[in-house]
Amino acid sequence: MAMKGDMLYAWTNDAAIKEKAELGGAVTALWKFALESKAVDAVLVITKGADLYDAKPVLITDPKELAKTAGSLHCGTLLLPKYVKKFLDGAKNMKIGVTVKGCDTMGFIELARRKQINLDNITMIGVNCGGSVSPISARKMIADKFGVDPDKVHKEEIDKGQFIIEYEGGHKGISIDELEEAGYGRRSNCRRCKYKIPRQADLACGNWGVIGEKAGKATFVEVCSDKGAKLLEGAIKSGVLAAETANPKGLEIRAKVEGAMLKLGEKWRKKDFTALGAKMWETINKETSRCIKCYSCIENCPVCFTAAEALTKGSIMVKPGELPPNPMFHMRRFAHISDSCINCGQCEELCAMDIPLALFSHAIRVEGDTTFEPKLGKATYSN
């Protein structure tokens, strides 16, 4: 019987899923069982659109359609909670399964706190996340650093500290450290992230810690909730999934990988935040002076939406026709999310003027956590 706290290796018995899946196809098999058993009404996943630099959210209701969604996509930078809130009525009357990375998980939690999403109707399968790469940056990186035509690449992955591509003619990997020192690699918010295993999802899955004969053929599954345990046990009993207890040595390796990722995140925080230093507010005022008042940062933030009306039309902080807007526009927005920024990077990713908004909001959030967290108790998650 599966229980919260279990650590397992799992793999699919479904031939169609096995043919296309990575790492044993456990996540896809779990969603197939969830749909067939009516545990969820639909599954929201990210799949490849026009090419591997085009991440597309897809809502699946037919279990037969799941096999084509198998596999990972590191050049997809979408945040799924926004789609559930905006297009699926916050899951108020629909049970939805979602494959999530750490920032997705935090986004769901923050939106649930604001009564925008019914978390009781959400089942989350989390995947370990070493970071994502912006599509435009990925294309330039592959052309400049790898010397490969981006359109000839048919698969990419981040594994063992490398960004690896497969393309017509071969495959090549370059150290993430080398790429990032050269200004490429993962998004800046991903570099600073310290929420690598999303344990606030119902199940946390990935390849970290899968060793021996199961390496590359199974998924590591950590059971994080009773809902997750029920889903896992049902999938095993149905025959779509097989599982065994994780190798104790694998547990040690998984912990070491996570620890290394956390240290790397701390390194980038120190580098980025130290660069801001005592002149942080001066830098913020200078950078935000390029703002064209498109409101993308507000519309795409999973926690800032309640301030939209106050900061946009009719606000004394934003005079019609004034560019750039009064500096208090951004100061007020930063203040609004100072205790809840999830470091998802959407504000910076989608900023028309390339203002490093995620850096500023994350620095403010971390400074606040450092100041007040010892008094309030440890946070439920670290980003």
Long-range contacts (C-beta under 8 A, 24 or more apart in sequence): 1-233, 2-223, 2-229, 2-230, 2-232, 2-233, 2-236, 3-223, 3-229, 4-223, 4-224, 4-225, 4-226, 4-228, 4-229, 5-223, 6-221, 6-222, 6-223, 6-229, 6-232, 6-245, 7-220, 7-221, 7-222, 7-223, 7-245, 7-246, 7-251, 8-220, 8-221, 8-222, 8-223, 8-232, 8-243, 8-244, 8-245, 8-246, 9-210, 9-214, 9-218, 9-219, 9-220, 9-221, 9-243, 9-244, 9-245, 9-246, 9-247, 9-250, 10-218, 10-219, 10-221, 10-232, 10-236, 10-241, 10-242, 10-243, 11-214, 11-217, 11-218, 11-219, 11-241, 11-242, 11-243, 12-240, 12-241, 12-242, 13-239, 13-240, 13-241, 13-242, 14-67, 14-240, 16-67, 17-66, 17-67, 17-70, 19-67, 20-67, 20-68, 20-70, 20-71, 21-67, 21-70, 21-71, 22-70, 22-71, 22-72, 23-206, 23-207, 23-210, 23-216, 23-217, 23-218, 23-219, 24-214, 24-217, 24-218, 24-219, 25-70, 25-219, 26-205, 26-218, 26-219, 26-221, 26-241, 27-99, 27-125, 27-127, 27-205, 27-219, 28-66, 28-67, 28-69, 28-70, 29-235, 29-240, 29-241, 30-125, 30-203, 30-231, 30-232, 30-235, 30-241, 31-60, 31-63, 31-66, 31-97, 31-99, 31-125, 32-63, 32-66, 32-240, 33-231, 33-234, 33-235, 33-238, 33-240, 33-241, 34-97, 34-123, 34-231, 34-235, 35-60, 35-61, 35-62, 35-63, 35-66, 35-97, 36-63, 36-238, 37-234, 37-238, 39-95, 39-97, 39-123, 39-230, 39-231, 39-234, 40-95, 40-96, 40-97, 40-123, 41-94, 41-95, 41-96, 42-94, 42-95, 42-96, 42-97, 43-96, 43-97, 43-98, 43-99, 44-80, 44-83, 44-84, 44-88, 44-96, 44-97, 44-98, 44-99, 45-69, 45-98, 45-99, 46-73, 46-76, 46-78, 46-80, 46-99, 47-73, 48-73, 51-151, 52-153, 52-154, 52-155, 52-156, 53-135, 53-138, 53-139, 53-150, 54-135, 55-135, 57-83, 59-88, 72-127, 72-157, 74-131, 74-132, 74-133, 74-156, 74-157, 74-158, 74-163, 75-132, 75-133, 75-134, 75-135, 75-138, 75-156, 76-132, 76-135, 77-132, 77-133, 77-134, 77-135, 77-187, 77-345, 77-346, 77-349, 79-103, 79-104, 79-107, 79-300, 79-302, 79-344, 79-346, 80-104, 80-107, 81-107, 81-108, 81-110, 81-111, 81-117, 81-302, 82-107, 82-300, 82-302, 82-346, 84-108, 84-111, 84-117, 84-122, 85-111, 85-116, 85-117, 85-302, 90-116, 90-117, 90-118, 91-117, 91-118, 91-119, 91-121, 91-122, 92-118, 92-121, 93-121, 94-121, 95-121, 95-122, 95-123, 96-121, 96-122, 96-123, 97-122, 97-123, 97-124, 97-125, 98-122, 98-123, 98-124, 98-125, 99-124, 99-125, 99-126, 99-127, 100-124, 100-125, 100-126, 100-127, 100-198, 100-201, 101-126, 101-127, 101-129, 101-132, 101-198, 102-126, 102-129, 102-193, 102-195, 102-196, 102-197, 102-198, 102-381, 102-383, 103-189, 103-193, 103-195, 103-342, 103-343, 103-344, 103-345, 103-383, 104-198, 104-344, 105-195, 105-198, 105-200, 105-201, 105-381, 106-195, 106-200, 106-342, 106-344, 106-381, 106-383, 107-302, 107-303, 107-342, 107-344, 109-200, 109-380, 109-381, 110-302, 110-303, 110-340, 110-342, 111-302, 111-303, 114-303, 114-306, 116-305, 123-202, 123-227, 123-228, 123-231, 124-198, 124-200, 124-201, 124-202, 124-203, 125-201, 125-202, 125-203, 125-205, 125-228, 126-197, 126-198, 126-199, 126-200, 126-201, 126-202, 126-203, 126-204, 126-205, 126-224, 127-198, 127-204, 127-205, 127-206, 128-196, 128-197, 128-198, 128-204, 128-205, 128-206, 128-207, 128-208, 129-190, 129-193, 129-196, 129-198, 130-158, 130-176, 130-186, 130-190, 130-196, 130-261, 131-158, 131-185, 131-186, 131-187, 131-190, 131-191, 131-193, 132-186, 132-187, 132-190, 133-163, 133-185, 133-186, 133-187, 134-187, 134-349, 137-184, 137-187, 140-184, 141-179, 141-184, 141-185, 144-184, 145-174, 145-179, 145-182, 145-184, 146-172, 146-174, 148-172, 158-186, 159-207, 187-345, 187-348, 187-349, 188-268, 188-272, 188-345, 188-348, 188-356, 188-358, 188-359, 189-343, 189-344, 189-345, 189-348, 189-358, 189-359, 189-362, 190-345, 191-264, 191-265, 191-268, 191-272, 192-265, 192-268, 192-269, 192-272, 192-343, 192-362, 193-265, 193-343, 193-383, 194-261, 194-262, 194-265, 194-266, 194-269, 194-382, 194-383, 195-381, 195-382, 195-383, 196-258, 196-261, 196-262, 196-265, 197-222, 197-258, 199-224, 200-224, 200-380, 200-381, 201-225, 201-228, 202-227, 202-228, 202-231, 203-228, 203-231, 203-232, 208-253, 208-254, 208-257, 208-258, 209-246, 209-247, 209-250, 209-251, 209-253, 209-254, 209-255, 209-257, 210-246, 210-250, 211-247, 211-249, 211-250, 211-253, 212-247, 212-250, 214-244, 214-247, 220-246, 220-250, 220-254, 269-366, 272-359, 272-363, 273-363, 273-366, 276-359, 276-360, 276-363, 280-360, 280-363, 284-330, 284-331, 284-334, 284-360, 285-327, 287-355, 287-356, 287-360, 288-324, 288-327, 288-330, 288-355, 289-324, 290-324, 290-353, 290-354, 290-355, 291-323, 291-324, 291-325, 291-329, 291-330, 291-353, 291-355, 292-323, 292-324, 292-352, 292-353, 293-318, 293-322, 293-323, 293-324, 293-325, 293-329, 294-352, 296-347, 296-350, 296-351, 296-352, 297-333, 297-347, 297-350, 297-351, 297-357, 298-333, 300-346, 300-347, 300-349, 300-350, 301-337, 301-346, 301-347, 302-342, 302-344, 302-346, 303-337, 303-340, 303-341, 303-342, 304-333, 304-336, 304-337, 306-336, 307-332, 307-333, 307-336, 334-360, 334-361, 334-364, 337-361, 337-365, 338-364, 338-365, 338-368, 339-365, 339-368, 340-365, 341-365, 341-383, 342-383, 343-383
